[in-house]
Amino acid sequence: MARVVVLGAGLGGLASAARLAALGHSVTVLEQAPAVGGKLGWFSRDGHSFDTGPSLVTLPQVLRDLFAATGGRLEDAVDLVRLDPAVGYRFADGTRLTMPGRLDAVPSALDDALGRDAGRQWNALLDRAAAMWRISEEPFLRTPLAGAATLARLARRPGDVAAIAPWQTLRGLGRRYLHDPRLRLLLDRYATYSGSDPRRAPAVLATVPYAEQAFGSWYVRGGLHRLALAVLDRAVAHGAVLRTGAPVRRVLLEAGRAAGVELADGERVAADVVVSGVDAAALHARLLPADDRTRAVRRDLARATPSLSGFVLLLALRGRTPGLAHHTVLFPEDYDAEFDAVFGVGRHAGRPVPVDDPTVYVSAPDDPAMVPDAHSESWFVLVNAPRHDPASGMDWNSPGLAERYADRVLAVLARRGLDVRDRVRWRVVRTPAALERDTGSVGGAIYGTSSNGSRAAFLRPANASRIPGLFLVGGSAHPGGGLPLVGLSAQIVAGLVGPA
Ligand SMILES: Cc1cc2nc3c(=O)[nH]c(=O)nc-3n(C[C@H](O)[C@H](O)[C@H](O)COP(=O)(O)OP(=O)(O)OC[C@H]3O[C@@H](n4cnc5c(N)ncnc54)[C@H](O)[C@@H]3O)c2cc1C
């Protein structure tokens, strides 16, 4: 039995804690914040409740595996509901598309909304994406990153390499299969699921819409935050100890091995194994010594483009919006302008700015647990935003900016047919700076590093660090961000540490 210290009680930290405790280790979780969840956060006031981070669960099989490995059934722990329809899309030309939650219903819905042949085009793309998924799931998503060995595993058959097309971008893949510009927008948007720009992200991200449509879009009744609490329950049931309000100041090394951590108040917690669920950039900048063993990771992190961040509005609304889907996406006329602004490229080269006319995502769960009464709504509104980077990019703390931008987002929503300005009881604005403050992710990057560039997946830190006894879990480590991949990273870490 090893003494394991886990840094951070985000989903990555909690899932590793639950798995390692179930394997018989003695686990302590140290979380700086007063509550668990990290980005999988929660806000509640006057009967209005909100998930402040994720609003969509995909690949529920990853969560099922996590609960099965820790002695429970996912369905007994949370009330998981498959969404159908999955999303309501509104395009700048006025087209509305209600995307079904079942794969077999997608082609006819596309034909009905976008015209004949749209379903066939999308199917052709998803066939290719399904092949990519079969090739990459096991050797990449479910396996530790091991540099050249990983590449060799992925490149075992020339046909597989041709299917993955590592040289092609997601945008390029869309151009090849999709002739309808609205379908191309749909595909482009999936780059943002990993915080990326479709013009630079690899074609293999087409596996994201494939996985979403094949395995479903899911919601957790009572809010996704309940997932964090349910995973914590599994960890505690196996004897793990949680300490909140316990910020870690540094990782302790002895004879070259991880030997525990030191808290901000100077207390030391000894350990045989340290699992860091903290943002990898923050771990390397603040908690680890800058020496040869961490140099390669620092270099890779500096080479990678950080993920985009998000600007969030939590809206407590009077009254109900007829016909509103659980998830709604309202596209702008010029999607490229959004990526230029967010990443500070193209017409905003070197100068990231808030998006003038952003894509707006609204999540409005029809769930009595989230509202004070049947005549109210609690909306989570998200737009892509540049990271908080006062030194060389955007300063989200500039006076008045957050409230002004919140007004702008509400005006954009109104222009696109969802004017709720006279229904707002109150609103909470959460900027990238707030995300950084609350979760310790550098700049409020949602997914660690982005997938921009063909080598991006290999610039993400591996789960086994070069320091013996130190492991990295969570959205900023391999295989990447988003709840399912974070769950897989915990599975990989538990496999690397092994049973007690
Ligand atoms: C607005 C938003 C929307 C999103 N939407 C979706 C979605 O719909 N679907 C989806 O799958 N994913 C979504 N994501 C991404 C998803 O939330 C993350 O990938 C995932 O929750 C990351 O989990 P994690 O454990 O890696 O990191 P985190 O949740 O960031 O956890 C890290 C934890 O470490 C703690 N910590 C940091 N520093 C220290 C320290 N020094 N000492 C102790 N503790 C420390 C933090 O407080 C935090 O609790 C979204 C994220 C955001 C922000």
The ligand as a Gaussian input file, in Angstrom:
#p B3LYP/6-31G(d) Opt

LIG

0 1
 C      -16.921000      27.096000     -18.825000
 C      -16.537000      25.658000     -19.057000
 C      -17.349000      24.834000     -19.834000
 C      -16.981000      23.500000     -20.034000
 N      -17.846000      22.690000     -20.733000
 C      -17.572000      21.357000     -20.804000
 C      -18.567000      20.451000     -21.287000
 O      -19.697000      20.847000     -21.616000
 N      -18.256000      19.135000     -21.343000
 C      -17.035000      18.660000     -20.935000
 O      -16.800000      17.450000     -20.997000
 N      -16.088000      19.490000     -20.442000
 C      -16.334000      20.824000     -20.353000
 N      -15.428000      21.665000     -19.785000
 C      -14.081000      21.150000     -19.436000
 C      -14.060000      20.388000     -18.134000
 O      -14.702000      21.132000     -17.159000
 C      -12.620000      20.156000     -17.718000
 O      -11.885000      19.517000     -18.761000
 C      -12.512000      19.297000     -16.475000
 O      -13.487000      19.611000     -15.516000
 C      -11.111000      19.507000     -15.916000
 O      -10.923000      18.739000     -14.756000
 P       -9.510000      18.709000     -14.058000
 O       -9.644000      17.852000     -12.876000
 O       -8.465000      18.387000     -15.046000
 O       -9.177000      20.232000     -13.671000
 P       -9.886000      21.228000     -12.672000
 O      -11.333000      21.011000     -12.642000
 O       -9.397000      22.575000     -13.058000
 O       -9.295000      20.826000     -11.246000
 C       -8.098000      21.286000     -10.731000
 C       -8.276000      21.443000      -9.242000
 O       -7.016000      21.711000      -8.638000
 C       -7.189000      22.694000      -7.643000
 N       -5.896000      23.329000      -7.427000
 C       -5.224000      24.136000      -8.275000
 N       -4.044000      24.507000      -7.746000
 C       -3.967000      23.904000      -6.519000
 C       -2.977000      23.879000      -5.489000
 N       -1.830000      24.555000      -5.626000
 N       -3.227000      23.160000      -4.381000
 C       -4.391000      22.450000      -4.239000
 N       -5.352000      22.449000      -5.180000
 C       -5.149000      23.149000      -6.319000
 C       -8.235000      23.607000      -8.233000
 O       -8.856000      24.408000      -7.250000
 C       -9.187000      22.605000      -8.884000
 O      -10.184000      22.163000      -7.998000
 C      -15.772000      22.997000     -19.509000
 C      -14.976000      23.817000     -18.712000
 C      -15.360000      25.129000     -18.477000
 C      -14.508000      25.996000     -17.586000

